[in-house]
Amino acid sequence: MGLFDGLESMGLGGLGSVDIYAEEPQQKEKKAEETVQVREVREADFLLTKEFECHICARKFKQRTMRPGKAKLISQDSILRPVFDGIDSTKYDVILCPYCGYAVLTRYYAALAKPHKQLIKDNISANFKQMPATVKDEITYEEAFQRYKLALLNAVVRQGKNSEKGFICLKTAWLLRAWMEKADTESLEGKKLLQQLKPQEKEYMVNALEGFIKARGQEPPPYAGMNEVTLDYLIGALSAETGERLQDGGRMLASVLGSNSAGEKLKERARDVLEVLKSKMKEEQA
């Protein structure tokens, strides 16, 4: 029997294990360094549950999304993948209706024209197997990857812009890169995962490159929220990463370096990427 058994009915059951001879506050302060416990930061701490109304089937559903301004940006890599402290934001940027299969990046979540809605209904919703509408605290990389595939398929079906399809491919490559960084490279399972994901990462980068080159020649800015110099830089960076369209990539990087609107930080990135690209061009010529 505990000293405080029976207090559960009054809502105080959680205090049943309290130490009646605990040290006084003054004594606790003396041992502060010994007793401080660092709480583990979880991905869920950076998320909130938000309700959406599907633009296709009009049903409401909830899913986890990033808390604005909660995560701290640590760095960006050469293809501008953002790295945050404590969370991979890319995992939570696809809004997916579990009832009809409509999936879209957050920036494109808006009302659709009637013909585009009908394309989704006929080609995706008609065949989609309804998913559980439960909301998980966190989603896995595998689940996020499936969401990005659905988002790309939806964009293709509803005839989205090349810049949107390219941007989805870019973000999918970001996701796969982060997933590989989390893999246990010492284990056989981790090594198999890397072998599986690495070629897929390149495939999505190649498709992002193709989409951005098409968008650059056919669409007015902005391109998925990016201005011309940012898109030009990304074309060059993706070209250097994949070894594809090297001549196009070189021209785009030269354009960035000669632009009056490009910031010095972006130009510095462009110089670094251009060196990599030139090296690959030499290898190709040899």
PyRosetta script that sets phi, psi and omega in degrees:
from pyrosetta import init, pose_from_sequence

init()
pose = pose_from_sequence("MGLFDGLESMGLGGLGSVDIYAEEPQQKEKKAEETVQVREVREADFLLTKEFECHICARKFKQRTMRPGKAKLISQDSILRPVFDGIDSTKYDVILCPYCGYAVLTRYYAALAKPHKQLIKDNISANFKQMPATVKDEITYEEAFQRYKLALLNAVVRQGKNSEKGFICLKTAWLLRAWMEKADTESLEGKKLLQQLKPQEKEYMVNALEGFIKARGQEPPPYAGMNEVTLDYLIGALSAETGERLQDGGRMLASVLGSNSAGEKLKERARDVLEVLKSKMKEEQA")
pose.set_psi(1, 138.8)
pose.set_omega(1, 176.3)
pose.set_phi(2, -94.9)
pose.set_psi(2, 159.9)
pose.set_omega(2, -179.5)
pose.set_phi(3, -62.1)
pose.set_psi(3, -28.7)
pose.set_omega(3, -174.8)
pose.set_phi(4, -114.4)
pose.set_psi(4, 17.9)
pose.set_omega(4, 176.6)
pose.set_phi(5, -58.2)
pose.set_psi(5, 138.6)
pose.set_omega(5, 179.5)
pose.set_phi(6, 104.6)
pose.set_psi(6, -12.5)
pose.set_omega(6, 180.0)
pose.set_phi(7, -83.6)
pose.set_psi(7, -4.2)
pose.set_omega(7, -179.6)
pose.set_phi(8, -57.9)
pose.set_psi(8, -37.9)
pose.set_omega(8, -177.8)
pose.set_phi(9, -65.5)
pose.set_psi(9, -16.9)
pose.set_omega(9, 179.5)
pose.set_phi(10, -99.9)
pose.set_psi(10, 7.5)
pose.set_omega(10, 178.1)
pose.set_phi(11, 83.7)
pose.set_psi(11, 11.4)
pose.set_omega(11, -176.0)
pose.set_phi(12, -112.1)
pose.set_psi(12, 20.6)
pose.set_omega(12, -178.3)
pose.set_phi(13, -61.8)
pose.set_psi(13, -29.4)
pose.set_omega(13, -178.9)
pose.set_phi(14, -66.6)
pose.set_psi(14, -15.2)
pose.set_omega(14, -179.9)
pose.set_phi(15, -99.5)
pose.set_psi(15, 8.8)
pose.set_omega(15, -174.8)
pose.set_phi(16, -63.3)
pose.set_psi(16, -23.0)
pose.set_omega(16, -177.8)
pose.set_phi(17, -100.0)
pose.set_psi(17, 15.0)
pose.set_omega(17, -178.5)
pose.set_phi(18, -63.7)
pose.set_psi(18, 142.0)
pose.set_omega(18, -179.6)
pose.set_phi(19, -86.0)
pose.set_psi(19, 115.4)
pose.set_omega(19, -176.1)
pose.set_phi(20, -72.9)
pose.set_psi(20, -14.1)
pose.set_omega(20, 179.1)
pose.set_phi(21, -112.3)
pose.set_psi(21, 29.5)
pose.set_omega(21, 179.3)
pose.set_phi(22, -61.2)
pose.set_psi(22, 152.2)
pose.set_omega(22, -178.9)
pose.set_phi(23, -64.0)
pose.set_psi(23, 150.5)
pose.set_omega(23, 176.8)
pose.set_phi(24, -68.5)
pose.set_psi(24, 156.8)
pose.set_omega(24, -179.1)
pose.set_phi(25, -50.8)
pose.set_psi(25, -39.2)
pose.set_omega(25, -178.4)
pose.set_phi(26, -63.8)
pose.set_psi(26, -38.5)
pose.set_omega(26, -180.0)
pose.set_phi(27, -70.8)
pose.set_psi(27, -34.9)
pose.set_omega(27, 179.2)
pose.set_phi(28, -64.0)
pose.set_psi(28, -39.6)
pose.set_omega(28, -178.1)
pose.set_phi(29, -60.3)
pose.set_psi(29, -34.8)
pose.set_omega(29, -178.8)
pose.set_phi(30, -65.3)
pose.set_psi(30, -27.7)
pose.set_omega(30, -176.6)
pose.set_phi(31, -108.1)
pose.set_psi(31, 22.9)
pose.set_omega(31, -174.6)
pose.set_phi(32, -56.0)
pose.set_psi(32, -44.3)
pose.set_omega(32, -177.1)
pose.set_phi(33, -64.6)
pose.set_psi(33, -30.5)
pose.set_omega(33, -178.4)
pose.set_phi(34, -77.7)
pose.set_psi(34, -29.2)
pose.set_omega(34, -171.8)
pose.set_phi(35, -103.0)
pose.set_psi(35, -10.0)
pose.set_omega(35, -179.4)
pose.set_phi(36, -64.3)
pose.set_psi(36, 128.5)
pose.set_omega(36, 177.0)
pose.set_phi(37, -113.3)
pose.set_psi(37, 129.5)
pose.set_omega(37, 179.0)
pose.set_phi(38, -85.6)
pose.set_psi(38, 119.1)
pose.set_omega(38, -179.5)
pose.set_phi(39, -75.1)
pose.set_psi(39, 131.5)
pose.set_omega(39, 179.6)
pose.set_phi(40, -68.7)
pose.set_psi(40, 129.3)
pose.set_omega(40, 178.6)
pose.set_phi(41, -79.3)
pose.set_psi(41, 127.5)
pose.set_omega(41, 179.9)
pose.set_phi(42, -110.7)
pose.set_psi(42, 154.7)
pose.set_omega(42, 178.1)
pose.set_phi(43, -58.0)
pose.set_psi(43, -36.1)
pose.set_omega(43, -178.2)
pose.set_phi(44, -61.4)
pose.set_psi(44, -23.2)
pose.set_omega(44, -179.8)
pose.set_phi(45, -65.8)
pose.set_psi(45, -20.3)
pose.set_omega(45, -177.3)
pose.set_phi(46, -99.6)
pose.set_psi(46, 7.1)
pose.set_omega(46, -174.1)
pose.set_phi(47, -118.5)
pose.set_psi(47, 157.8)
pose.set_omega(47, 171.5)
pose.set_phi(48, -136.1)
pose.set_psi(48, 159.5)
pose.set_omega(48, 178.4)
pose.set_phi(49, -94.4)
pose.set_psi(49, 126.6)
pose.set_omega(49, -176.5)
pose.set_phi(50, -126.0)
pose.set_psi(50, 144.2)
pose.set_omega(50, 178.8)
pose.set_phi(51, -96.6)
pose.set_psi(51, 137.5)
pose.set_omega(51, 178.1)
pose.set_phi(52, -124.6)
pose.set_psi(52, 155.7)
pose.set_omega(52, 171.6)
pose.set_phi(53, -115.5)
pose.set_psi(53, 121.9)
pose.set_omega(53, -175.0)
pose.set_phi(54, -65.4)
pose.set_psi(54, 134.4)
pose.set_omega(54, 179.5)
pose.set_phi(55, -80.5)
pose.set_psi(55, -3.1)
pose.set_omega(55, 178.1)
pose.set_phi(56, -104.4)
pose.set_psi(56, -56.1)
pose.set_omega(56, -175.7)
pose.set_phi(57, -101.8)
pose.set_psi(57, -5.6)
pose.set_omega(57, 177.1)
pose.set_phi(58, 67.7)
pose.set_psi(58, 8.8)
pose.set_omega(58, 177.2)
pose.set_phi(59, -84.0)
pose.set_psi(59, 150.4)
pose.set_omega(59, -179.8)
pose.set_phi(60, -94.8)
pose.set_psi(60, 144.7)
pose.set_omega(60, 178.9)
pose.set_phi(61, -150.6)
pose.set_psi(61, 160.9)
pose.set_omega(61, 179.9)
pose.set_phi(62, -118.4)
pose.set_psi(62, 149.1)
pose.set_omega(62, 172.8)
pose.set_phi(63, -156.1)
pose.set_psi(63, 166.6)
pose.set_omega(63, -177.8)
pose.set_phi(64, -82.7)
pose.set_psi(64, 141.1)
pose.set_omega(64, 178.6)
pose.set_phi(65, -145.0)
pose.set_psi(65, 163.8)
pose.set_omega(65, -176.2)
pose.set_phi(66, -68.5)
pose.set_psi(66, 140.5)
pose.set_omega(66, 171.5)
pose.set_phi(67, -76.4)
pose.set_psi(67, 125.4)
pose.set_omega(67, -178.4)
pose.set_phi(68, -58.5)
pose.set_psi(68, 129.2)
pose.set_omega(68, 175.0)
pose.set_phi(69, 71.4)
pose.set_psi(69, 7.1)
pose.set_omega(69, -176.2)
pose.set_phi(70, -78.9)
pose.set_psi(70, -42.2)
pose.set_omega(70, -175.3)
pose.set_phi(71, -89.5)
pose.set_psi(71, 147.1)
pose.set_omega(71, 179.8)
pose.set_phi(72, -97.5)
pose.set_psi(72, 125.6)
pose.set_omega(72, 178.0)
pose.set_phi(73, -74.0)
pose.set_psi(73, 126.2)
pose.set_omega(73, -179.0)
pose.set_phi(74, -96.1)
pose.set_psi(74, -46.2)
pose.set_omega(74, -175.7)
pose.set_phi(75, -163.6)
pose.set_psi(75, 174.3)
pose.set_omega(75, 170.6)
pose.set_phi(76, -133.4)
pose.set_psi(76, 142.1)
pose.set_omega(76, 178.2)
pose.set_phi(77, -91.0)
pose.set_psi(77, -170.1)
pose.set_omega(77, -172.9)
pose.set_phi(78, -64.4)
pose.set_psi(78, -27.9)
pose.set_omega(78, 177.1)
pose.set_phi(79, -99.7)
pose.set_psi(79, 25.1)
pose.set_omega(79, 173.1)
pose.set_phi(80, 64.2)
pose.set_psi(80, 24.7)
pose.set_omega(80, 174.8)
pose.set_phi(81, -69.7)
pose.set_psi(81, 122.0)
pose.set_omega(81, 179.2)
pose.set_phi(82, -77.7)
pose.set_psi(82, 134.9)
pose.set_omega(82, 177.4)
pose.set_phi(83, -114.6)
pose.set_psi(83, 115.6)
pose.set_omega(83, -178.8)
pose.set_phi(84, -103.9)
pose.set_psi(84, 155.5)
pose.set_omega(84, 177.0)
pose.set_phi(85, -79.3)
pose.set_psi(85, 114.2)
pose.set_omega(85, 173.4)
pose.set_phi(86, 96.5)
pose.set_psi(86, -10.6)
pose.set_omega(86, -177.3)
pose.set_phi(87, -158.4)
pose.set_psi(87, 148.6)
pose.set_omega(87, 170.9)
pose.set_phi(88, -99.6)
pose.set_psi(88, 102.1)
pose.set_omega(88, -174.9)
pose.set_phi(89, -62.5)
pose.set_psi(89, -28.1)
pose.set_omega(89, -176.5)
pose.set_phi(90, -60.2)
pose.set_psi(90, -30.6)
pose.set_omega(90, -177.8)
pose.set_phi(91, -60.9)
pose.set_psi(91, -24.3)
pose.set_omega(91, -170.6)
pose.set_phi(92, -114.1)
pose.set_psi(92, 24.8)
pose.set_omega(92, -175.6)
pose.set_phi(93, -102.8)
pose.set_psi(93, 6.8)
pose.set_omega(93, 175.8)
pose.set_phi(94, -109.8)
pose.set_psi(94, 125.2)
pose.set_omega(94, 175.1)
pose.set_phi(95, -93.7)
pose.set_psi(95, 122.0)
pose.set_omega(95, -175.8)
pose.set_phi(96, -125.5)
pose.set_psi(96, 122.7)
pose.set_omega(96, 174.4)
pose.set_phi(97, -80.3)
pose.set_psi(97, 119.8)
pose.set_omega(97, -177.3)
pose.set_phi(98, -74.1)
pose.set_psi(98, -9.9)
pose.set_omega(98, -175.6)
pose.set_phi(99, -92.3)
pose.set_psi(99, -39.4)
pose.set_omega(99, -175.2)
pose.set_phi(100, -121.2)
pose.set_psi(100, -7.1)
pose.set_omega(100, 176.7)
pose.set_phi(101, 87.1)
pose.set_psi(101, 5.9)
pose.set_omega(101, 177.5)
pose.set_phi(102, -70.9)
pose.set_psi(102, 125.9)
pose.set_omega(102, -178.8)
pose.set_phi(103, -134.7)
pose.set_psi(103, 140.0)
pose.set_omega(103, -175.3)
pose.set_phi(104, -158.6)
pose.set_psi(104, 149.3)
pose.set_omega(104, 173.5)
pose.set_phi(105, -65.3)
pose.set_psi(105, 151.2)
pose.set_omega(105, -177.2)
pose.set_phi(106, -53.5)
pose.set_psi(106, -41.3)
pose.set_omega(106, -176.0)
pose.set_phi(107, -66.7)
pose.set_psi(107, -19.1)
pose.set_omega(107, -178.2)
pose.set_phi(108, -105.9)
pose.set_psi(108, 10.0)
pose.set_omega(108, -177.6)
pose.set_phi(109, -79.5)
pose.set_psi(109, 92.9)
pose.set_omega(109, -178.3)
pose.set_phi(110, -150.9)
pose.set_psi(110, 169.4)
pose.set_omega(110, 179.8)
pose.set_phi(111, -59.1)
pose.set_psi(111, 143.8)
pose.set_omega(111, -178.6)
pose.set_phi(112, -107.8)
pose.set_psi(112, 153.2)
pose.set_omega(112, 174.0)
pose.set_phi(113, -67.4)
pose.set_psi(113, 150.9)
pose.set_omega(113, -176.0)
pose.set_phi(114, -55.6)
pose.set_psi(114, -43.5)
pose.set_omega(114, 179.0)
pose.set_phi(115, -62.2)
pose.set_psi(115, -36.8)
pose.set_omega(115, 179.5)
pose.set_phi(116, -69.8)
pose.set_psi(116, -37.9)
pose.set_omega(116, 176.7)
pose.set_phi(117, -62.5)
pose.set_psi(117, -40.9)
pose.set_omega(117, -178.6)
pose.set_phi(118, -66.3)
pose.set_psi(118, -36.2)
pose.set_omega(118, 176.9)
pose.set_phi(119, -61.0)
pose.set_psi(119, -41.8)
pose.set_omega(119, 178.5)
pose.set_phi(120, -66.1)
pose.set_psi(120, -45.1)
pose.set_omega(120, -179.2)
pose.set_phi(121, -60.5)
pose.set_psi(121, -43.8)
pose.set_omega(121, -175.0)
pose.set_phi(122, -74.7)
pose.set_psi(122, -36.7)
pose.set_omega(122, -170.9)
pose.set_phi(123, -102.2)
pose.set_psi(123, -21.0)
pose.set_omega(123, -179.0)
pose.set_phi(124, -119.0)
pose.set_psi(124, -57.9)
pose.set_omega(124, -174.9)
pose.set_phi(125, -61.0)
pose.set_psi(125, -34.9)
pose.set_omega(125, -177.7)
pose.set_phi(126, -64.2)
pose.set_psi(126, -24.6)
pose.set_omega(126, -177.6)
pose.set_phi(127, -113.5)
pose.set_psi(127, -4.6)
pose.set_omega(127, -173.5)
pose.set_phi(128, -74.1)
pose.set_psi(128, 134.1)
pose.set_omega(128, 175.6)
pose.set_phi(129, -90.2)
pose.set_psi(129, 117.6)
pose.set_omega(129, -175.7)
pose.set_phi(130, -54.2)
pose.set_psi(130, 138.1)
pose.set_omega(130, -179.1)
pose.set_phi(131, -99.8)
pose.set_psi(131, 160.4)
pose.set_omega(131, 173.6)
pose.set_phi(132, -61.0)
pose.set_psi(132, 137.3)
pose.set_omega(132, -177.7)
pose.set_phi(133, -90.3)
pose.set_psi(133, 14.9)
pose.set_omega(133, 179.4)
pose.set_phi(134, -70.4)
pose.set_psi(134, 150.1)
pose.set_omega(134, -179.6)
pose.set_phi(135, -107.7)
pose.set_psi(135, 120.6)
pose.set_omega(135, 178.8)
pose.set_phi(136, -93.0)
pose.set_psi(136, 150.0)
pose.set_omega(136, 178.3)
pose.set_phi(137, -58.7)
pose.set_psi(137, -41.0)
pose.set_omega(137, -179.8)
pose.set_phi(138, -140.3)
pose.set_psi(138, 155.1)
pose.set_omega(138, 174.7)
pose.set_phi(139, -113.3)
pose.set_psi(139, 155.5)
pose.set_omega(139, -179.2)
pose.set_phi(140, -84.8)
pose.set_psi(140, 166.9)
pose.set_omega(140, 176.0)
pose.set_phi(141, -63.9)
pose.set_psi(141, -36.8)
pose.set_omega(141, 179.2)
pose.set_phi(142, -62.3)
pose.set_psi(142, -43.2)
pose.set_omega(142, 178.0)
pose.set_phi(143, -65.5)
pose.set_psi(143, -41.4)
pose.set_omega(143, 179.1)
pose.set_phi(144, -64.3)
pose.set_psi(144, -38.8)
pose.set_omega(144, 178.8)
pose.set_phi(145, -61.0)
pose.set_psi(145, -42.8)
pose.set_omega(145, 177.9)
pose.set_phi(146, -62.2)
pose.set_psi(146, -38.3)
pose.set_omega(146, 179.3)
pose.set_phi(147, -64.0)
pose.set_psi(147, -41.8)
pose.set_omega(147, 178.9)
pose.set_phi(148, -66.4)
pose.set_psi(148, -37.7)
pose.set_omega(148, 175.8)
pose.set_phi(149, -60.5)
pose.set_psi(149, -43.2)
pose.set_omega(149, 178.5)
pose.set_phi(150, -65.2)
pose.set_psi(150, -39.6)
pose.set_omega(150, 178.7)
pose.set_phi(151, -62.7)
pose.set_psi(151, -41.7)
pose.set_omega(151, 178.5)
pose.set_phi(152, -66.1)
pose.set_psi(152, -43.6)
pose.set_omega(152, 178.8)
pose.set_phi(153, -60.6)
pose.set_psi(153, -43.4)
pose.set_omega(153, 178.2)
pose.set_phi(154, -61.4)
pose.set_psi(154, -42.2)
pose.set_omega(154, -179.8)
pose.set_phi(155, -63.6)
pose.set_psi(155, -39.3)
pose.set_omega(155, 178.2)
pose.set_phi(156, -66.9)
pose.set_psi(156, -46.1)
pose.set_omega(156, -177.3)
pose.set_phi(157, -62.5)
pose.set_psi(157, -42.1)
pose.set_omega(157, -178.0)
pose.set_phi(158, -90.4)
pose.set_psi(158, 14.5)
pose.set_omega(158, 173.8)
pose.set_phi(159, 59.9)
pose.set_psi(159, 49.1)
pose.set_omega(159, 178.2)
pose.set_phi(160, -67.6)
pose.set_psi(160, 164.7)
pose.set_omega(160, -179.6)
pose.set_phi(161, -66.2)
pose.set_psi(161, 155.7)
pose.set_omega(161, 177.5)
pose.set_phi(162, -61.4)
pose.set_psi(162, -35.0)
pose.set_omega(162, 179.3)
pose.set_phi(163, -64.2)
pose.set_psi(163, -38.0)
pose.set_omega(163, 178.3)
pose.set_phi(164, -67.3)
pose.set_psi(164, -46.5)
pose.set_omega(164, -179.9)
pose.set_phi(165, -64.1)
pose.set_psi(165, -38.9)
pose.set_omega(165, 176.5)
pose.set_phi(166, -64.0)
pose.set_psi(166, -39.5)
pose.set_omega(166, -179.1)
pose.set_phi(167, -67.8)
pose.set_psi(167, -38.2)
pose.set_omega(167, 176.5)
pose.set_phi(168, -63.2)
pose.set_psi(168, -42.3)
pose.set_omega(168, 178.3)
pose.set_phi(169, -63.5)
pose.set_psi(169, -40.8)
pose.set_omega(169, 178.2)
pose.set_phi(170, -61.1)
pose.set_psi(170, -47.5)
pose.set_omega(170, -178.0)
pose.set_phi(171, -67.5)
pose.set_psi(171, -31.0)
pose.set_omega(171, 175.9)
pose.set_phi(172, -66.3)
pose.set_psi(172, -39.7)
pose.set_omega(172, 175.7)
pose.set_phi(173, -63.3)
pose.set_psi(173, -39.8)
pose.set_omega(173, 175.1)
pose.set_phi(174, -57.6)
pose.set_psi(174, -45.7)
pose.set_omega(174, -178.0)
pose.set_phi(175, -61.2)
pose.set_psi(175, -46.6)
pose.set_omega(175, -178.6)
pose.set_phi(176, -65.0)
pose.set_psi(176, -37.1)
pose.set_omega(176, 178.6)
pose.set_phi(177, -64.8)
pose.set_psi(177, -43.7)
pose.set_omega(177, 178.3)
pose.set_phi(178, -64.9)
pose.set_psi(178, -39.3)
pose.set_omega(178, 178.6)
pose.set_phi(179, -60.9)
pose.set_psi(179, -43.4)
pose.set_omega(179, 179.5)
pose.set_phi(180, -65.9)
pose.set_psi(180, -35.2)
pose.set_omega(180, 178.1)
pose.set_phi(181, -65.2)
pose.set_psi(181, -26.8)
pose.set_omega(181, 179.8)
pose.set_phi(182, -85.0)
pose.set_psi(182, -13.2)
pose.set_omega(182, -175.0)
pose.set_phi(183, -68.8)
pose.set_psi(183, 146.6)
pose.set_omega(183, 176.2)
pose.set_phi(184, -82.8)
pose.set_psi(184, 96.9)
pose.set_omega(184, -174.3)
pose.set_phi(185, -72.6)
pose.set_psi(185, -8.4)
pose.set_omega(185, 178.7)
pose.set_phi(186, -86.3)
pose.set_psi(186, -19.4)
pose.set_omega(186, -177.8)
pose.set_phi(187, -93.8)
pose.set_psi(187, 155.7)
pose.set_omega(187, 178.6)
pose.set_phi(188, -63.2)
pose.set_psi(188, -39.4)
pose.set_omega(188, 179.6)
pose.set_phi(189, -63.7)
pose.set_psi(189, -41.0)
pose.set_omega(189, 179.2)
pose.set_phi(190, -65.9)
pose.set_psi(190, -39.9)
pose.set_omega(190, 178.7)
pose.set_phi(191, -65.0)
pose.set_psi(191, -39.1)
pose.set_omega(191, 177.7)
pose.set_phi(192, -65.0)
pose.set_psi(192, -38.7)
pose.set_omega(192, 179.3)
pose.set_phi(193, -62.9)
pose.set_psi(193, -43.5)
pose.set_omega(193, 178.3)
pose.set_phi(194, -61.3)
pose.set_psi(194, -43.1)
pose.set_omega(194, 178.7)
pose.set_phi(195, -61.8)
pose.set_psi(195, -31.6)
pose.set_omega(195, -179.7)
pose.set_phi(196, -79.1)
pose.set_psi(196, -41.0)
pose.set_omega(196, -172.4)
pose.set_phi(197, -84.8)
pose.set_psi(197, -31.1)
pose.set_omega(197, -175.4)
pose.set_phi(198, -57.9)
pose.set_psi(198, -50.4)
pose.set_omega(198, 178.2)
pose.set_phi(199, -64.9)
pose.set_psi(199, -30.3)
pose.set_omega(199, 177.9)
pose.set_phi(200, -69.4)
pose.set_psi(200, -38.4)
pose.set_omega(200, 176.1)
pose.set_phi(201, -58.5)
pose.set_psi(201, -45.6)
pose.set_omega(201, 179.7)
pose.set_phi(202, -63.8)
pose.set_psi(202, -41.1)
pose.set_omega(202, -179.9)
pose.set_phi(203, -60.0)
pose.set_psi(203, -41.9)
pose.set_omega(203, 179.4)
pose.set_phi(204, -70.8)
pose.set_psi(204, -35.0)
pose.set_omega(204, 176.6)
pose.set_phi(205, -66.4)
pose.set_psi(205, -40.3)
pose.set_omega(205, 177.6)
pose.set_phi(206, -61.5)
pose.set_psi(206, -42.4)
pose.set_omega(206, 179.3)
pose.set_phi(207, -69.8)
pose.set_psi(207, -33.8)
pose.set_omega(207, 174.3)
pose.set_phi(208, -63.6)
pose.set_psi(208, -43.5)
pose.set_omega(208, 178.5)
pose.set_phi(209, -58.9)
pose.set_psi(209, -47.7)
pose.set_omega(209, -179.8)
pose.set_phi(210, -63.0)
pose.set_psi(210, -41.9)
pose.set_omega(210, 179.7)
pose.set_phi(211, -64.2)
pose.set_psi(211, -41.1)
pose.set_omega(211, -179.2)
pose.set_phi(212, -70.1)
pose.set_psi(212, -37.2)
pose.set_omega(212, 177.4)
pose.set_phi(213, -64.6)
pose.set_psi(213, -42.9)
pose.set_omega(213, 177.0)
pose.set_phi(214, -63.2)
pose.set_psi(214, -43.4)
pose.set_omega(214, -179.6)
pose.set_phi(215, -63.2)
pose.set_psi(215, -39.0)
pose.set_omega(215, -178.5)
pose.set_phi(216, -60.9)
pose.set_psi(216, -33.8)
pose.set_omega(216, -178.3)
pose.set_phi(217, -92.1)
pose.set_psi(217, -14.8)
pose.set_omega(217, -172.2)
pose.set_phi(218, -121.0)
pose.set_psi(218, -18.6)
pose.set_omega(218, -174.2)
pose.set_phi(219, -117.1)
pose.set_psi(219, 149.7)
pose.set_omega(219, 171.6)
pose.set_phi(220, -81.0)
pose.set_psi(220, 154.4)
pose.set_omega(220, 175.7)
pose.set_phi(221, -70.3)
pose.set_psi(221, 159.5)
pose.set_omega(221, 1.8)
pose.set_phi(222, -80.0)
pose.set_psi(222, 159.5)
pose.set_omega(222, 179.7)
pose.set_phi(223, -110.5)
pose.set_psi(223, 104.6)
pose.set_omega(223, -176.4)
pose.set_phi(224, 52.2)
pose.set_psi(224, 40.1)
pose.set_omega(224, 178.8)
pose.set_phi(225, 84.9)
pose.set_psi(225, 0.0)
pose.set_omega(225, -177.4)
pose.set_phi(226, -102.6)
pose.set_psi(226, 147.8)
pose.set_omega(226, 174.0)
pose.set_phi(227, -83.8)
pose.set_psi(227, -179.9)
pose.set_omega(227, -174.5)
pose.set_phi(228, -63.5)
pose.set_psi(228, -43.6)
pose.set_omega(228, -175.5)
pose.set_phi(229, -67.6)
pose.set_psi(229, -35.4)
pose.set_omega(229, 177.3)
pose.set_phi(230, -66.3)
pose.set_psi(230, -43.1)
pose.set_omega(230, 178.2)
pose.set_phi(231, -63.9)
pose.set_psi(231, -42.5)
pose.set_omega(231, 178.6)
pose.set_phi(232, -60.4)
pose.set_psi(232, -42.4)
pose.set_omega(232, 177.4)
pose.set_phi(233, -60.5)
pose.set_psi(233, -46.1)
pose.set_omega(233, -177.8)
pose.set_phi(234, -63.1)
pose.set_psi(234, -37.7)
pose.set_omega(234, 177.0)
pose.set_phi(235, -60.5)
pose.set_psi(235, -44.7)
pose.set_omega(235, 177.8)
pose.set_phi(236, -64.3)
pose.set_psi(236, -42.6)
pose.set_omega(236, -178.7)
pose.set_phi(237, -66.5)
pose.set_psi(237, -41.5)
pose.set_omega(237, 179.2)
pose.set_phi(238, -69.0)
pose.set_psi(238, -34.8)
pose.set_omega(238, 176.1)
pose.set_phi(239, -63.0)
pose.set_psi(239, -45.0)
pose.set_omega(239, 179.1)
pose.set_phi(240, -65.5)
pose.set_psi(240, -38.2)
pose.set_omega(240, -179.3)
pose.set_phi(241, -67.5)
pose.set_psi(241, -39.6)
pose.set_omega(241, -172.2)
pose.set_phi(242, -97.1)
pose.set_psi(242, -20.8)
pose.set_omega(242, -174.8)
pose.set_phi(243, 78.0)
pose.set_psi(243, 13.7)
pose.set_omega(243, -179.4)
pose.set_phi(244, -105.9)
pose.set_psi(244, 149.7)
pose.set_omega(244, 175.0)
pose.set_phi(245, 51.0)
pose.set_psi(245, 46.9)
pose.set_omega(245, -174.0)
pose.set_phi(246, -63.1)
pose.set_psi(246, -37.8)
pose.set_omega(246, 178.7)
pose.set_phi(247, -63.9)
pose.set_psi(247, -43.5)
pose.set_omega(247, 177.8)
pose.set_phi(248, -63.5)
pose.set_psi(248, -43.5)
pose.set_omega(248, 179.8)
pose.set_phi(249, -61.4)
pose.set_psi(249, -41.4)
pose.set_omega(249, 178.8)
pose.set_phi(250, -63.2)
pose.set_psi(250, -41.2)
pose.set_omega(250, 178.6)
pose.set_phi(251, -64.2)
pose.set_psi(251, -40.7)
pose.set_omega(251, -178.7)
pose.set_phi(252, -66.6)
pose.set_psi(252, -40.0)
pose.set_omega(252, 178.7)
pose.set_phi(253, -67.4)
pose.set_psi(253, -38.3)
pose.set_omega(253, 176.3)
pose.set_phi(254, -62.9)
pose.set_psi(254, -36.1)
pose.set_omega(254, 177.6)
pose.set_phi(255, -64.3)
pose.set_psi(255, -40.5)
pose.set_omega(255, 178.3)
pose.set_phi(256, -62.8)
pose.set_psi(256, -45.8)
pose.set_omega(256, -177.0)
pose.set_phi(257, -66.5)
pose.set_psi(257, -26.4)
pose.set_omega(257, 179.8)
pose.set_phi(258, -95.7)
pose.set_psi(258, 1.4)
pose.set_omega(258, -176.4)
pose.set_phi(259, -84.1)
pose.set_psi(259, 136.6)
pose.set_omega(259, 175.8)
pose.set_phi(260, -78.1)
pose.set_psi(260, -19.4)
pose.set_omega(260, -177.3)
pose.set_phi(261, -91.8)
pose.set_psi(261, -9.4)
pose.set_omega(261, 179.1)
pose.set_phi(262, -80.9)
pose.set_psi(262, 132.8)
pose.set_omega(262, 178.3)
pose.set_phi(263, -71.5)
pose.set_psi(263, 161.1)
pose.set_omega(263, -177.7)
pose.set_phi(264, -64.5)
pose.set_psi(264, -34.3)
pose.set_omega(264, 179.7)
pose.set_phi(265, -63.7)
pose.set_psi(265, -42.7)
pose.set_omega(265, 179.2)
pose.set_phi(266, -67.5)
pose.set_psi(266, -38.4)
pose.set_omega(266, 178.3)
pose.set_phi(267, -64.3)
pose.set_psi(267, -37.6)
pose.set_omega(267, 177.7)
pose.set_phi(268, -63.5)
pose.set_psi(268, -42.5)
pose.set_omega(268, 175.6)
pose.set_phi(269, -60.3)
pose.set_psi(269, -43.7)
pose.set_omega(269, -177.7)
pose.set_phi(270, -62.1)
pose.set_psi(270, -38.7)
pose.set_omega(270, 178.5)
pose.set_phi(271, -63.1)
pose.set_psi(271, -43.8)
pose.set_omega(271, -179.8)
pose.set_phi(272, -63.3)
pose.set_psi(272, -44.9)
pose.set_omega(272, -178.9)
pose.set_phi(273, -67.3)
pose.set_psi(273, -36.7)
pose.set_omega(273, 179.9)
pose.set_phi(274, -61.5)
pose.set_psi(274, -35.8)
pose.set_omega(274, 177.5)
pose.set_phi(275, -63.8)
pose.set_psi(275, -42.0)
pose.set_omega(275, 177.7)
pose.set_phi(276, -63.8)
pose.set_psi(276, -43.6)
pose.set_omega(276, -178.3)
pose.set_phi(277, -64.3)
pose.set_psi(277, -42.3)
pose.set_omega(277, 178.6)
pose.set_phi(278, -62.0)
pose.set_psi(278, -38.6)
pose.set_omega(278, 178.4)
pose.set_phi(279, -62.6)
pose.set_psi(279, -40.9)
pose.set_omega(279, 179.2)
pose.set_phi(280, -69.7)
pose.set_psi(280, -33.9)
pose.set_omega(280, 177.4)
pose.set_phi(281, -65.1)
pose.set_psi(281, -38.5)
pose.set_omega(281, 177.8)
pose.set_phi(282, -65.5)
pose.set_psi(282, -41.5)
pose.set_omega(282, 177.9)
pose.set_phi(283, -62.1)
pose.set_psi(283, -40.6)
pose.set_omega(283, -179.2)
pose.set_phi(284, -65.7)
pose.set_psi(284, -39.9)
pose.set_omega(284, -179.6)
pose.set_phi(285, -70.6)
pose.set_psi(285, -33.5)
pose.set_omega(285, 178.8)
pose.set_phi(286, -71.2)
pose.dump_pdb("model.pdb")
